[in-house]
Amino acid sequence: MFLSREEAFGLLSQFGSPLYVYSEDILRARCRELREAFCGRIHPSFSIKANSNAALLRMIREEGIGADAVSCGEIFILEYAGFDSSEIFFIPNNASEKELCFAAERDILISADSLSQLEAIGRVNRGGRVALRINPGIGAGHCDKVVTAGHATKFGIDPALCCEAKKIIKAFDLKLTGVNQHIGSLFLEPGPYVKAAEALLAIVLEHFPGLEFIDFGGGFGVPYKKNEQRLDLAALRDGLFPLMDSFTAHYDNKDVSFKCEPGRYIAAECGILLGTVNAVKECFGRRYVGTDLGFNVLMRPVLYDSWHEVQLIKKEEDGGCASAPLADVTGNICESGDIIAASRPVGDAENGDIIAVGNAGAYGYSMSSVYNSRLRPAEVLKTTEGKFRLIRAADTLQSLTASF
Ligand SMILES: *Cc1c(COP(=O)(O)O)cnc(C)c1O
């Protein structure tokens, strides 16, 4: 953890509980690590649905990383954070013509997720550039909800329809500049990603000459459990580079570039979620540590059964016992499924202690809600100089009624 005990308590008393805290050092390290691993041959773009805080986006942009957006709201935030149209790739699914216009008017490249969307892009942007999201038929991910390619998912264009796609592109005088795919989220072994890249390259060789770029997608995992192995970026690179070499040797455009779309990998590990223990109880033999970390604040454990490490930070220094009893860490939402971490050795918690949740930087705040009319927390950045800066204010009671 990048916070001391004193810092954690100081932050909660200054900014309120719960609170998201991010480390600039870790965020920048992840960006650099990715860029260095791929030696400038695969350009990472940050998938901002993982974390769309403008302060973090500015740092990611400073690190030379582009951005992928899945909605007009994300495009709007990216512009606010200083991204140029040419640095944004719009990968929506089931977008309305109004949304497609929003991107086209800004000259942002749009990827079509279906032939029907491709026609809609043709109607709103006749003669413009376009990309295609291909489903290579291979998927991967930590649970079924995040597998986004293969034979049973709503995403991407079936390669069997490539000829149809080409007809539509011709009919609307579109220029196909690239293809992308995204096989799913959170893989820790390079195998499926490399296989899917191989499948995509074969499809491009067969159907799509003259592309400017090929985008292999995101899904790079991070170890959520202490003992999990990190994704071996060098092994991923060593799987991809030979495929890219042999592809380029056979392809007409020798200057074709390659991209990837990591979200989680860049943002997850730089974030910690801090919450406060408000109640501790024993009920029919089970122990519960009740906190203000409801699933409106961090949804992943409830939505995906995800594991996050939790650490108890005691009010009193050296207050914890070495082998604490197991307890469920629960939130304050009125649903029995509101458990952030089950059976963890934090049973010696007392009111006023802090629970720190690790790897909360991706799909944390960005998935938060005001369910139960609870306020979304503030976000704070720990800068490289060791200073703390508020980068998003918490909701207020007034914000709950502002849109009535
Ligand atoms: C969500 C998403 C990503 C990023 O996924 P991660 O698992 O966070 O890397 C990449 N591409 C597309 C199209 C996405 O929707």
The ligand as an SDF file (V2000), in Angstrom:
LIG
                    3D

 15 15  0  0  0  0  0  0  0  0999 V2000
  -13.5180   -2.3370  -21.8020 C   0  0  0  0  0  0  0  0  0  0  0  0
  -12.8140   -2.3760  -23.0950 C   0  0  0  0  0  0  0  0  0  0  0  0
  -11.4160   -2.4600  -23.1370 C   0  0  0  0  0  0  0  0  0  0  0  0
  -10.5560   -2.5350  -21.9020 C   0  0  0  0  0  0  0  0  0  0  0  0
  -10.7080   -3.6850  -21.1830 O   0  0  0  0  0  0  0  0  0  0  0  0
   -9.6910   -3.9710  -19.9570 P   0  0  0  0  0  0  0  0  0  0  0  0
  -10.0640   -5.3180  -19.5110 O   0  0  0  0  0  0  0  0  0  0  0  0
   -9.9450   -2.9350  -18.9380 O   0  0  0  0  0  0  0  0  0  0  0  0
   -8.3220   -3.8850  -20.5070 O   0  0  0  0  0  0  0  0  0  0  0  0
  -10.8020   -2.4590  -24.3640 C   0  0  0  0  0  0  0  0  0  0  0  0
  -11.5260   -2.3780  -25.5040 N   0  0  0  0  0  0  0  0  0  0  0  0
  -12.8620   -2.2870  -25.5060 C   0  0  0  0  0  0  0  0  0  0  0  0
  -13.5900   -2.1790  -26.7880 C   0  0  0  0  0  0  0  0  0  0  0  0
  -13.5590   -2.2830  -24.3110 C   0  0  0  0  0  0  0  0  0  0  0  0
  -14.8940   -2.1830  -24.3050 O   0  0  0  0  0  0  0  0  0  0  0  0
  1  2  1  0
  2  3  1  0
  2 14  2  0
  3  4  1  0
  3 10  2  0
  4  5  1  0
  5  6  1  0
  6  7  2  0
  6  8  1  0
  6  9  1  0
 10 11  1  0
 11 12  2  0
 12 13  1  0
 12 14  1  0
 14 15  1  0
M  END
$$$$
